[in-house]
Amino acid sequence: MSAGKTPIDDFYTKLTVAAAVFSVVYEISIVMYAGWPPDSGPWVDHEHFLFGRDFINTWLGGRSAFYGGPGRWFDFSVYNEAIRQTLGIPYPDTYWSYPPHVVLFAWPFGLMPYYPAYIAWCAVGIALYLFASSSVIPRERLLFLMVAPGIAVCIFFGQNGFYTSALLIGGLLNRERRPVLAGILFGILTFKPQLGLLVPVVLLLERRWIVIASAVATTAVLVILTAMLFGWNIWIEFWDKVVPQQQEIMDRIAGLLFGMIGSVFSSARLWDFPLNVAWAMQWIVSALAFAAVVWTYWKPRDPALSLALFVTATFLFAPYILNYDMVIFGFVVALLRDRRDITTRDHWLLVTVWSLPATTMLAVVVWIPLTPLVLIAFAIWLVSLLVLSDGGPIRLLSRTAGTASPNAFGSDQAARFAATFSGTRRTLSSA
C-alpha cells in the first residue's frame, strides 16, 4: 500500500485502472469488429450504424441550421430518407427526438465531416464535464470520472450525457454565488427537459428568484431565436409530430431499449406488466422521488448528500431516462467516496451506481431491471444518511479530498447553519 493511502484509496485506484483498461479495450474492440474502412462510402459498425450512432442526429441537426432548420426531420420517413441520401448507403431507422433549439448549439459540428465532428463532440463534452466537476472534485480524482463506464457508454452512442451533466452540475454548484450563470445553464438544459424536471422544485424551495428569472429568460431567448430563424411553426410541428412519436416509443419499448431506458415504467414493461399498470408504478415512484426532493430541500441539509439525492430522484422521477444520461453519477460517486461516515459496504453501493450505465445493459439479458433497483436502494441510503446528519454540522462541498471548505455550492447558507452548531465562523466538520 502506498504511503498515506488507505485500503479504500487503493481500492479506488485499482478500480480506476481496471475501468481505464476496460474502456480502451471496449472502444477498440468495437472498431476492430467492424473491420477496415471501406474504399468508398462511410465506415459503419457491424450493425450498419455509423460509429457514434446517435450523433447522426446532432450532426444533421447542426447541418440543418444552414438549410431552414430541423423541421423536416420531425417526419420519420422524411428524416430517414434524408439520412440515406446524405450517407449514400442503406441505414437503420433513426428517430429525431430533440427540441428544435438544440441546433443553436449543434451547428458548429455540422460544419465538419461526420467523424471529425464526432471526435470533437466527445472531446469538448468530456472537457466541459470535467471542468464543471473540478470546482469540487480534486484534480487527482478527475481520471476516476473520465474512465467511468458512463463515459464509455456515452462515447459509444455519440450522446450528450457529457453536456447535460456539465450543465446540471454547473447550475447546481453556482446557484448560490453566480445565480445568473446558474439560470443560464438550467435554461440551456431545456434541450433535454426530462433532466431538469425537478430543478424548479429546488429553486422554489430555496427561493432562488434570480436563478429562476435567469432560467426563464434564457429559455425564452432560445425559443424566440429558434422561431426567428426557422419560423414559429417549427415549435407547433415539434409538438404535433415529435412528442407523439416519443410517446409511441415509450409504449412500444423493445429490444436494446430495455437495457438503455432505466425507468420504473420500462422495467415494468420488461416484465410484461400491462401498460396501465406500468404507468401507475412509474407515477408512484415519481411521486416518491418528488417528495424526497421536497423533504431534502425543505431546510438546509448536507449539500453533498442533498445533491446526490436530487440527481438520483431526477432519474427515478422521469419515465424516459437512458443509461447514457447517467454520466453525472460518476461525479456523484466521486463527491461521496471520501466521506468518513460511510462503510465498506457503502463503497460497494457507490461502485454499483458508478458502473450502472454499463451493467444495466448486461443485466437486462437475464431480465433484471437493474437501474431502478439500484437507484431506489441508493436513494434510501442517501435519505438515511441525511436523517442521521440532521441536527449536526453541515458539511460543505470541498475540492480537497477528505476536507470540508466553503465553495460555490451553498457556501454562505451552509456556513451560517454550521456556525450555529460549531460555535465558529467557518470551522466545519470534515467530509
C-alpha positions in Angstrom: 0.0 0.0 0.0 1.3 3.5 -0.9 2.3 5.7 2.0 -0.5 7.9 3.2 -3.1 5.8 1.4 -5.9 3.9 3.0 -7.2 0.5 1.7 -10.2 2.3 0.3 -7.9 4.6 -1.7 -6.0 1.6 -3.1 -9.4 0.0 -3.9 -10.5 3.0 -6.0 -7.1 3.3 -7.6 -7.3 -0.3 -8.8 -10.9 0.3 -9.9 -9.8 3.3 -11.9 -7.0 1.4 -13.7 -9.4 -1.5 -14.4 -12.0 0.8 -15.8 -9.5 2.6 -18.0 -8.3 -0.7 -19.5 -11.9 -1.8 -20.0 -12.9 1.5 -21.7 -9.9 1.4 -24.1 -10.4 -2.3 -24.9 -14.1 -1.8 -25.3 -13.8 1.0 -27.8 -11.0 -0.6 -29.8 -12.9 -3.9 -30.0 -15.9 -2.2 -31.5 -13.7 -0.6 -34.2 -11.9 -3.9 -34.9 -15.2 -5.9 -35.0 -16.4 -3.5 -37.7 -13.4 -4.2 -39.9 -11.3 -1.9 -42.0 -12.8 1.3 -43.5 -14.4 0.7 -46.9 -12.8 2.0 -50.1 -15.9 4.1 -50.7 -18.8 5.2 -48.5 -18.9 5.8 -44.8 -17.3 3.5 -42.2 -20.1 1.7 -40.3 -20.1 -0.8 -37.5 -21.3 -4.4 -37.6 -25.0 -3.3 -37.3 -24.5 -0.8 -40.2 -24.6 2.2 -37.9 -22.0 5.0 -38.1 -19.7 4.9 -35.1 -21.3 7.2 -32.6 -24.7 6.0 -33.6 -27.0 8.8 -32.2 -24.5 11.5 -33.1 -26.0 11.4 -36.6 -28.9 13.4 -35.0 -26.6 16.1 -33.7 -24.6 16.2 -36.9 -27.6 16.5 -39.2 -29.2 18.9 -36.8 -26.2 21.1 -36.9 -26.2 21.0 -40.7 -29.9 21.8 -40.8 -29.2 25.2 -39.2 -27.9 26.3 -42.6 -30.9 24.9 -44.6 -34.0 26.1 -42.9 -33.8 24.2 -39.6 -34.7 20.7 -38.4 -38.4 20.9 -39.0 -38.2 18.4 -41.9 -36.6 15.9 -39.6 -39.7 15.8 -37.4 -41.3 13.5 -40.0 -39.9 10.0 -39.5 -39.9 8.9 -43.2 -38.5 12.2 -44.5 -35.8 12.2 -41.9 -34.7 8.6 -42.6 -34.7 9.3 -46.4 -32.5 12.3 -45.7 -30.0 10.2 -43.8 -29.8 7.7 -46.5 -29.3 10.3 -49.2 -26.7 12.1 -47.1 -24.7 9.0 -46.4 -25.3 7.3 -49.7 -26.0 3.9 -48.1 -28.9 2.0 -46.6 -29.2 2.9 -42.9 -31.1 1.6 -39.9 -34.3 3.6 -39.0 -33.5 6.6 -36.8 -35.7 8.9 -34.8 -35.3 12.7 -34.3 -36.2 13.5 -30.7 -34.7 16.9 -29.8 -36.4 20.2 -29.3 -35.5 22.5 -32.3 -33.4 24.9 -30.2 -30.7 22.2 -30.0 -29.4 23.3 -33.4 -28.3 26.6 -31.8 -25.6 24.6 -30.1 -25.0 21.8 -32.6 -24.3 24.0 -35.7 -20.5 24.1 -35.3 -20.4 20.4 -35.6 -22.4 20.5 -38.8 -19.6 22.4 -40.4 -17.3 19.4 -40.2 -17.3 16.0 -41.8 -19.0 13.4 -39.7 -16.1 11.6 -38.0 -14.0 14.7 -37.1 -17.3 16.2 -35.8 -17.9 13.1 -33.7 -14.4 13.2 -32.2 -14.7 16.9 -31.5 -18.2 16.4 -29.9 -16.8 13.8 -27.5 -13.6 15.7 -26.7 -15.4 19.0 -26.0 -18.1 17.3 -24.0 -15.7 15.4 -21.7 -13.7 18.6 -21.2 -16.8 20.6 -20.2 -17.9 17.8 -17.8 -14.5 17.7 -16.1 -14.3 21.5 -15.9 -17.7 21.7 -14.3 -16.8 18.9 -11.8 -13.4 20.3 -11.0 -14.7 23.0 -8.7 -15.5 20.4 -6.1 -13.7 17.3 -7.2 -9.9 17.2 -6.6 -7.8 17.1 -9.8 -6.4 13.7 -8.9 -9.9 12.3 -8.9 -10.8 13.5 -12.4 -9.3 10.4 -14.0 -11.9 8.4 -12.0 -14.6 10.5 -13.7 -13.0 10.1 -17.2 -12.9 6.3 -17.0 -16.3 5.8 -15.5 -18.5 3.3 -17.6 -21.0 6.2 -18.2 -18.3 7.9 -20.3 -17.6 4.8 -22.4 -21.4 4.3 -23.0 -21.9 7.9 -23.9 -19.0 7.8 -26.4 -20.4 4.6 -27.9 -23.8 6.1 -28.5 -22.4 9.6 -29.5 -24.8 11.1 -27.0 -24.9 14.3 -25.0 -24.5 12.9 -21.5 -21.3 14.9 -21.0 -23.0 18.1 -21.9 -26.2 17.6 -19.8 -24.1 16.6 -16.8 -21.9 19.7 -17.2 -25.0 21.9 -17.4 -26.7 20.3 -14.4 -23.6 20.3 -12.2 -22.7 23.8 -13.2 -26.2 25.0 -12.4 -26.4 23.3 -9.0 -22.9 24.4 -7.9 -23.4 28.0 -8.9 -26.9 28.8 -7.8 -25.6 30.5 -4.6 -22.7 32.7 -5.8 -23.5 33.0 -9.5 -27.3 32.9 -9.8 -27.4 34.4 -13.3 -24.9 31.9 -14.7 -26.8 29.0 -12.9 -30.1 30.1 -14.6 -28.4 30.3 -18.0 -27.1 26.8 -17.6 -30.5 25.5 -16.5 -32.1 27.3 -19.4 -29.8 25.6 -21.9 -30.6 22.2 -20.3 -34.1 22.5 -21.7 -32.9 20.8 -24.8 -33.0 17.6 -22.6 -36.1 18.6 -20.5 -36.5 15.4 -18.6 -33.2 16.0 -16.7 -34.5 19.3 -15.4 -38.0 18.5 -14.2 -37.1 18.7 -10.5 -34.9 21.8 -10.8 -37.8 24.2 -10.3 -38.7 22.4 -7.0 -35.3 23.1 -5.6 -35.2 26.7 -6.8 -38.6 27.5 -5.4 -37.9 25.9 -2.0 -34.6 27.8 -1.7 -36.2 31.0 -3.1 -33.6 31.4 -5.8 -35.6 34.1 -7.6 -32.6 35.4 -9.6 -31.8 31.8 -10.8 -35.4 31.3 -11.8 -35.6 34.6 -13.7 -32.4 33.9 -15.5 -33.5 30.4 -16.5 -36.9 31.6 -17.7 -35.2 34.4 -19.7 -32.7 32.1 -21.2 -35.4 29.6 -22.2 -37.5 32.4 -23.7 -34.5 33.7 -25.7 -33.8 30.3 -27.1 -37.4 29.7 -28.1 -37.7 33.1 -29.7 -34.4 32.9 -31.5 -35.2 29.5 -32.9 -38.6 30.8 -34.1 -37.0 33.9 -35.7 -34.5 31.7 -37.6 -36.8 28.9 -38.6 -40.4 30.2 -38.2 -42.8 29.9 -35.3 -44.4 26.9 -36.9 -41.4 24.8 -36.0 -42.5 24.6 -32.4 -46.0 23.6 -33.3 -44.7 20.9 -35.6 -42.4 19.6 -32.9 -45.3 19.3 -30.5 -47.6 17.7 -33.1 -45.1 15.2 -34.6 -42.1 14.5 -32.3 -43.9 14.4 -28.9 -46.4 11.8 -30.1 -43.6 9.8 -31.7 -41.7 9.8 -28.3 -44.9 8.6 -26.6 -45.2 5.8 -29.1 -41.6 4.7 -28.5 -42.3 4.6 -24.8 -45.5 2.5 -25.2 -43.7 0.1 -27.6 -40.3 -0.4 -25.9 -38.5 -3.4 -27.2 -35.0 -4.9 -27.7 -32.0 -2.8 -26.8 -34.1 0.0 -25.4 -34.9 -2.2 -22.4 -31.2 -2.1 -21.5 -31.0 1.6 -22.0 -34.2 3.1 -20.6 -33.8 2.8 -16.8 -37.1 3.9 -15.6 -39.6 2.0 -13.4 -42.0 2.1 -16.4 -39.5 0.4 -18.7 -38.7 -2.2 -16.0 -42.4 -3.0 -15.6 -42.7 -3.4 -19.4 -39.7 -5.7 -19.4 -41.6 -8.0 -17.1 -44.7 -7.8 -19.3 -46.8 -5.7 -16.9 -49.8 -4.2 -18.7 -49.3 -0.6 -20.0 -51.6 1.0 -17.4 -50.0 -0.9 -14.5 -46.5 0.1 -15.7 -47.6 3.8 -15.8 -49.2 3.5 -12.4 -46.0 2.1 -11.0 -44.0 4.9 -12.6 -46.2 7.6 -11.2 -46.0 6.2 -7.7 -42.2 6.2 -7.8 -42.2 9.6 -9.4 -44.4 10.9 -6.5 -41.9 9.5 -4.0 -39.0 11.0 -5.8 -40.7 14.4 -5.9 -41.4 14.1 -2.1 -37.8 13.1 -1.4 -36.6 16.3 -3.1 -39.1 18.4 -1.3 -38.1 16.9 2.1 -34.4 17.3 1.3 -34.5 21.0 0.4 -37.2 22.0 2.8 -34.4 23.1 5.1 -30.7 23.3 4.7 -29.0 19.9 4.9 -25.7 18.3 4.0 -25.2 19.8 0.5 -23.3 16.8 -1.0 -25.9 14.3 0.2 -28.7 16.6 -1.0 -27.2 17.0 -4.4 -26.7 13.2 -4.7 -30.3 12.6 -3.7 -31.5 15.2 -6.1 -29.7 13.6 -9.0 -31.0 10.1 -8.0 -34.5 11.4 -7.7 -34.3 13.0 -11.1 -33.5 9.6 -12.7 -36.3 7.9 -10.7 -38.8 10.7 -11.5 -38.7 10.7 -15.3 -40.2 7.8 -17.2 -37.9 8.4 -20.2 -34.3 8.3 -18.9 -31.4 6.5 -20.5 -28.1 5.0 -19.4 -26.0 7.4 -21.4 -27.6 10.2 -19.4 -26.0 8.7 -16.3 -22.6 10.2 -16.8 -23.4 12.5 -13.9 -23.3 9.6 -11.4 -19.5 9.5 -11.9 -19.5 12.9 -10.4 -21.9 11.9 -7.6 -19.7 8.9 -6.6 -16.5 11.0 -6.7 -18.2 13.5 -4.5 -19.2 11.0 -1.8 -16.3 8.5 -1.9 -14.1 10.3 0.6 -16.7 10.8 3.3 -15.8 9.4 6.7 -19.3 8.4 7.7 -19.7 5.5 5.1 -18.7 1.9 5.5 -17.0 -0.7 3.2 -20.5 -2.0 2.2 -21.5 1.6 1.3 -18.5 1.8 -1.0 -19.7 -1.3 -2.9 -23.0 0.5 -3.3 -21.2 3.5 -4.7 -19.3 1.4 -7.2 -22.5 -0.3 -8.3 -24.0 3.1 -9.0 -20.8 4.2 -10.8 -20.8 1.2 -13.1 -24.6 1.2 -13.6 -24.7 2.7 -17.2 -22.8 -0.4 -18.4 -24.1 -3.1 -16.1 -27.7 -2.3 -16.7 -27.3 -3.4 -20.3 -25.9 -6.7 -19.2 -28.5 -7.3 -16.5 -31.4 -6.9 -18.9 -30.2 -10.0 -20.8 -31.3 -12.1 -17.8 -34.4 -9.9 -17.4 -33.1 -8.0 -14.4 -34.2 -4.3 -14.4 -31.0 -3.2 -12.6 -31.3 0.6 -12.9 -34.4 1.3 -10.8 -33.5 -1.4 -8.2 -30.0 0.2 -7.7 -31.2 3.8 -7.7 -34.1 3.1 -5.2 -31.6 1.4 -2.9 -29.2 4.4 -3.4 -31.9 6.9 -2.6 -32.9 5.1 0.6 -29.3 5.0 1.7 -28.9 8.8 1.0 -32.1 9.6 2.9 -30.8 7.5 5.9 -27.5 9.5 5.9 -29.4 12.8 5.7 -31.6 11.8 8.6 -28.5 10.8 10.7 -26.9 14.1 9.7 -29.9 16.3 10.8 -29.0 18.3 13.8 -25.3 18.1 13.2 -22.9 20.5 11.5 -23.4 20.9 7.7 -20.5 19.6 5.6 -19.6 21.8 2.7 -18.6 20.6 -0.7 -14.8 20.6 -1.0 -12.3 20.3 -3.7 -9.8 18.8 -1.4 -10.4 15.2 -0.7 -11.2 14.4 2.9 -11.7 18.0 4.0 -14.5 20.4 4.2 -14.3 24.0 3.0 -16.6 26.7 1.5 -17.2 26.7 -2.2 -19.7 27.7 -4.8 -22.4 25.3 -3.7 -24.5 26.8 -0.9 -21.4 28.0 0.9 -22.9 31.1 2.7 -26.1 29.3 3.6 -24.3 26.2 4.9 -21.7 28.2 6.8 -24.4 30.1 8.7 -26.1 26.9 9.8 -22.8 25.2 10.6 -21.7 28.1 12.8 -24.9 27.6 14.8 -23.7 24.1 15.8 -20.0 24.5 15.9 -19.6 27.9 17.5 -17.1 29.0 15.0 -17.3 31.2 11.9 -16.2 28.7 9.2 -14.9 25.7 11.0 -17.0 22.7 9.9 -16.6 19.0 10.4 -14.7 17.2 7.7 -16.5 15.3 5.0 
